[in-house]
Amino acid sequence: MHLPRLQCPVAIFSLLLAGVASGQDTQPSAAPETQPAQEFAYVLMTTSLGDIVIELNRAKAPITVANFLSYTDKEFFDGTIFHRVIANFMIQGGGFTADMTKKPTDPAIKNEWRNGLKNTRGSIAMARLPQPDSATAQFFINVKDNANLDGSGGGAGYAVFGRVVAGMDVVDKIRYVETGRRDVPIETVVIEKVRQITPEDAKKKIAQTPTTKPGG
């Protein structure tokens, strides 16, 4: 089966990590002022392998978080899949349906890679094309520390905008699924839905969820 070209943060693909072409700066689909003023927002990502709770950092990545929450509120992520999984690197999703159809997205957003957040284990960042300001809906969760994605040698990095606060055990289940061509899981891992939750509900989920060591 012919697979479409995918956005990808993978370090081994030197073309995508070169990042020397400048994209057009655009505004997020939802203006930051329409969001509540709290520093952090929380989402519950329900997958076919379990739940993941993600803390989104509005203070450090306001454009990226507003963009992600806009897709969340429109239920864009529901029924998408983790379409690229590399066990010693990251899991990537948010753009394709189970039959590998790419979903239409809103305009690309500005790359907030200089916000001080790092691509460490459990962090969530935006996937993009070689152009720095080309991220739309696809994201990835780092399963190990990936300092090479933070930007160096004049090249733009990949914008981190939050972290997993519960469900790293689920992330680790996903990272070890069997994959085939282009690192696509052989057994489909579905993002069933993504919804905003309150900080109080996030705390409850954290208390109920087993933890994994940072080294994974």
C-alpha positions, 0 to 999 in steps of 0.5 A: 500500500502506498503511504502518503508523505508524513510530517515527521520529527525523526532525527535520522531523517536529515532532510526534515531536521535541516529546517533551514527554510523559513515558513510563513508566520501565521496565527493559531486557529483560536486566539489565545485571549479566548482561552482561560487565563490559567497557566496550564490546561489539561486534556485527557487523551483516550486511546485504544491502549489506555488513557493519557493525561497531558498538561499543556503549558500556556505560559511558555507556548501560548500559540501552540496550546491555543492551536492544540485546544482548538483542534481538541474542541472541534473533536478533530483528533477523535478517530485519528491514530498514532501513525508513526512509532519508533520505540527508542525515539517517539510516538507520533499522531494527530493527522491520519485516520485508520485507513491512512487518510490525511485529515485537512487542517487549519493553517500552520502556526509559528514555531515556539521552539525557543520557549525553554521547554525541552524534548525530554521523556514524556514531553509533547511537541509539534511535528512539522515539515522542514520549514520551521513554521509548518506545524498544523495538527500532528504532534509527538510524545518523546519516549526518551530524552531527545536533546537533538530536537531542541535546535542547534547549529542555527537550525530550528528545533521542535516546539514542546508545549506540554508533558504527560502527567499520567499515562506514561505506562500507556505511552510505553505500551504504544512505543513497543507495538510492532511496526511495519513500513514507515514505522506505521504500527501493524496493529492500529493504535487509535486516538479515540477522543481528546477532551479538555478536563479540569485541573481537579480531574487531572489530579484525580487521574494522576493519583489513579495512574501507575507511574514509570521511571523517567528512564522508561 
